[in-house]
Amino acid sequence: MLRKLKKNIFILISSFLTLYFMFNILTGERGLFSYLEKKKILKDLKKEEFLLIKRNKDLDFKNSLLSDNLDLDYIETLIRKKFLYGKKNEKIYILK
């Protein structure tokens, strides 16, 4: 009887430990699900960083057009876009 009890306790403890470790591998702060979520967040942040770098380069280029050597064509484009300004005998169509 004592022998069967020892065998059952060993099986019970080993199955409990196995379940405990499997649960901790899958869940928790350093688990598999957390890893996959953090991987997705990293991918989104890299995409956002790429878009911000691209926008920053575009703004730097536009700023250089207005500050270093004044680009009159770019200024004319800005005036036309912002103030709906046109030249004489020119029709402006606004499309939505």
C-alpha positions as a Markdown table, in Angstrom:
| # | Residue | x | y | z |
|---|---|---|---|---|
| 1 | Met | 0.0 | 0.0 | 0.0 |
| 2 | Leu | 2.8 | 2.4 | 0.9 |
| 3 | Arg | 4.5 | 1.5 | -2.4 |
| 4 | Lys | 1.4 | 2.4 | -4.5 |
| 5 | Leu | 1.0 | 5.7 | -2.6 |
| 6 | Lys | 4.6 | 6.6 | -3.3 |
| 7 | Lys | 4.2 | 5.8 | -7.0 |
| 8 | Asn | 1.0 | 7.8 | -7.2 |
| 9 | Ile | 2.6 | 10.8 | -5.5 |
| 10 | Phe | 5.5 | 10.7 | -7.9 |
| 11 | Ile | 3.1 | 10.7 | -10.9 |
| 12 | Leu | 1.0 | 13.4 | -9.3 |
| 13 | Ile | 4.0 | 15.7 | -8.6 |
| 14 | Ser | 5.6 | 15.1 | -11.9 |
| 15 | Ser | 2.4 | 15.8 | -13.8 |
| 16 | Phe | 1.8 | 19.0 | -11.7 |
| 17 | Leu | 5.3 | 20.2 | -12.4 |
| 18 | Thr | 4.9 | 19.5 | -16.1 |
| 19 | Leu | 1.7 | 21.4 | -16.3 |
| 20 | Tyr | 3.2 | 24.3 | -14.3 |
| 21 | Phe | 6.2 | 24.6 | -16.6 |
| 22 | Met | 4.1 | 24.3 | -19.7 |
| 23 | Phe | 1.7 | 27.0 | -18.4 |
| 24 | Asn | 4.7 | 29.3 | -17.6 |
| 25 | Ile | 6.3 | 28.7 | -21.0 |
| 26 | Leu | 3.1 | 29.8 | -22.8 |
| 27 | Thr | 1.9 | 32.6 | -20.6 |
| 28 | Gly | 3.4 | 35.2 | -18.4 |
| 29 | Glu | 5.6 | 38.2 | -19.0 |
| 30 | Arg | 8.3 | 36.1 | -20.8 |
| 31 | Gly | 6.0 | 33.5 | -22.3 |
| 32 | Leu | 5.3 | 32.6 | -25.9 |
| 33 | Phe | 2.1 | 34.7 | -26.3 |
| 34 | Ser | 3.9 | 37.7 | -24.8 |
| 35 | Tyr | 6.8 | 37.2 | -27.2 |
| 36 | Leu | 4.5 | 37.1 | -30.2 |
| 37 | Glu | 2.7 | 40.2 | -29.0 |
| 38 | Lys | 5.9 | 42.1 | -28.5 |
| 39 | Lys | 7.1 | 41.0 | -31.9 |
| 40 | Lys | 4.0 | 42.5 | -33.5 |
| 41 | Ile | 4.5 | 45.7 | -31.5 |
| 42 | Leu | 8.1 | 45.9 | -32.7 |
| 43 | Lys | 7.0 | 45.5 | -36.3 |
| 44 | Asp | 4.4 | 48.2 | -36.0 |
| 45 | Leu | 6.9 | 50.6 | -34.4 |
| 46 | Lys | 9.5 | 49.9 | -37.1 |
| 47 | Lys | 6.8 | 50.7 | -39.7 |
| 48 | Glu | 5.9 | 53.9 | -37.9 |
| 49 | Glu | 9.6 | 54.9 | -37.6 |
| 50 | Phe | 10.0 | 54.4 | -41.3 |
| 51 | Leu | 7.0 | 56.7 | -42.1 |
| 52 | Leu | 8.3 | 59.3 | -39.7 |
| 53 | Ile | 11.7 | 59.3 | -41.2 |
| 54 | Lys | 10.2 | 59.6 | -44.6 |
| 55 | Arg | 8.0 | 62.5 | -43.5 |
| 56 | Asn | 11.0 | 64.2 | -41.8 |
| 57 | Lys | 13.1 | 64.0 | -45.0 |
| 58 | Asp | 10.2 | 65.4 | -47.0 |
| 59 | Leu | 9.8 | 68.3 | -44.6 |
| 60 | Asp | 13.6 | 69.0 | -44.6 |
| 61 | Phe | 13.5 | 69.1 | -48.4 |
| 62 | Lys | 10.5 | 71.5 | -48.4 |
| 63 | Asn | 12.3 | 73.6 | -45.8 |
| 64 | Ser | 15.4 | 73.8 | -47.9 |
| 65 | Leu | 13.3 | 75.0 | -50.8 |
| 66 | Leu | 12.1 | 77.9 | -48.7 |
| 67 | Ser | 15.3 | 78.8 | -46.9 |
| 68 | Asp | 18.6 | 78.1 | -48.7 |
| 69 | Asn | 17.9 | 79.1 | -52.3 |
| 70 | Leu | 14.4 | 80.5 | -52.7 |
| 71 | Asp | 12.6 | 78.3 | -55.2 |
| 72 | Leu | 10.0 | 80.5 | -56.9 |
| 73 | Asp | 8.2 | 77.6 | -58.5 |
| 74 | Tyr | 7.7 | 76.0 | -55.1 |
| 75 | Ile | 6.4 | 79.2 | -53.6 |
| 76 | Glu | 4.0 | 79.6 | -56.5 |
| 77 | Thr | 2.7 | 76.1 | -55.9 |
| 78 | Leu | 2.2 | 76.8 | -52.2 |
| 79 | Ile | 0.3 | 80.1 | -53.0 |
| 80 | Arg | -1.9 | 78.3 | -55.5 |
| 81 | Lys | -2.7 | 75.5 | -53.1 |
| 82 | Lys | -3.3 | 77.5 | -49.9 |
| 83 | Phe | -4.9 | 80.6 | -51.3 |
| 84 | Leu | -6.5 | 79.3 | -54.5 |
| 85 | Tyr | -4.7 | 82.0 | -56.3 |
| 86 | Gly | -4.5 | 81.9 | -60.1 |
| 87 | Lys | -3.1 | 84.0 | -62.9 |
| 88 | Lys | -5.1 | 86.3 | -65.2 |
| 89 | Asn | -7.4 | 84.5 | -67.6 |
| 90 | Glu | -6.9 | 81.2 | -65.7 |
| 91 | Lys | -9.8 | 79.1 | -64.5 |
| 92 | Ile | -9.5 | 77.2 | -61.2 |
| 93 | Tyr | -11.5 | 74.0 | -60.7 |
| 94 | Ile | -11.8 | 72.7 | -57.1 |
| 95 | Leu | -12.2 | 68.9 | -57.0 |
| 96 | Lys | -13.3 | 67.1 | -53.9 |
